[in-house]
Amino acid sequence: MPDQQPTVGERELAYCAHLQVATRTPFVDDHPGRDPDPRIAEAVYDSLAVHTALHRLTAAIAPGSALVPVLLPALHAARQLLSLRSSWTDYCNGRFGLDPNATDRNTEMSRQYAEPAVVRAWPKYAEAKEACAAATNAVRELQPALALVAGLDSASADAVAPGGLRRSGLRLVPCGGSTR
């Protein structure tokens, strides 16, 4: 691990990335017994916010940053998930008769939250399921490093460890970006 201390900008971006992944599906734990397939749709939908936060951080850190070994695989995995987002939104638009240009809350929620049967009927379901699993693993590896660079206390770092964070009913506003 390099001896370099993170800059203020790196700490701020690490915090923003930490916030994005800690509050997005599939990087938070789910309620036991809930069908996992709708989480795939949520993860694909949320992938834009996660990828954007990780990309901003990647562009700002030094090549010798301690984040590089875990950030690059997470960015790649988030990109794989993001590559499916337009297919998912097109599928939802057709399935639910949504205006492709609409961005109102009801339309966006229809794209983000879908019944299990709807998700499984999506032609790219199997590909998305694999991408979701890979992104979940890669980002969960990254979360403790993000917390450390962001300067969060050990309780905060423990909260983002697998099994540590529980989904609440609240969604946090992203740092410097759109939720879409």
Buried (B, 14 or more C-beta within 10 A) or exposed (E): EEEEEBEEEBBBBBBBBBBBBBBBBBBBEBEEEEEEBBBBBBBBBBBBBBBBBBBBBBEBBEEEBBBBEBBBBBBBBBBBBBBBBEBBBEBBBEBEEBEEEEEEEEBBEBBBBBEBEBBBEBEBBEBBBEBBBBBBBBBBBBBBBBBBBBEBEEEBBBBBEEEBBEBEEEEEEBBEBEBB
